[in-house]
Amino acid sequence: PIKTKNRLYTVIAFILVFLLLSVIEIIKELFNKKPYDISAAERLCCNPVIGAFPYNKGKEYDDVCEDFACNQLGNALVNMFDRTKNNQIINILSLKEGEGKSYIAQSLYKYFDKLELKPVYVSYHNDFDSDSKYFMLAGSIYDFAVNENNMDTLPEAGVTIVEYPPLSSTSFPSKLLINTAANLLIVDSEREWKEMDRILLRQVRESVPKDTKISICLNGADKDTVGKFTGILPPFNLRHKIRFAMWNIEDAS
């Protein structure tokens, strides 16, 4: 019988298709400017990601998954606390409006309240004027945020969560990022990261000492990304367990 090269051609075609698909994925990754997962966010933002909140569609288990995410983020922040200080200040930041600062700040307030840490939530929406000279020249929260709403609670707080206006829309005194427990930048995982975002964040980092950390929390992330921090999320069925295991194998490789 005449030998054919069909088997060889099949193997070559398989290899070429595999290489082509790999190249396409690499090109897509290079041109993808969304911080959709941990590695993409750290590549674009050049800061460590310490937590992620899922996109809550109001479906079954969404609230439970959100509770898992909040507990993990809260635990990560507690591990950053300075035990020598009575009041742990957590700054909640964003580069633009609509990143989800208020929602995550309020969720963290409820988390710390359950721990009986006497949290106080201070927001630029209600508690201070970000255009005032007191804010522009401030060296600490006590220079601009003590008012009739929190005059009694703020001095007694064990944790103070401060939500600031978007960094792109106001002049921000960088001294407020120094000597705090944590500076948490909320980033929308589905918003395209632009060059102006990179420049603005770099300017903020360069305006503070090198030991001042700015951490990232992804908002609206998919559950697989959230699960990298929390472990497997409900529903705990076989299909979900297999998917979660495959994602972890992919990360290990």
Disulfide bonds with the S-S distance in Angstrom:
none
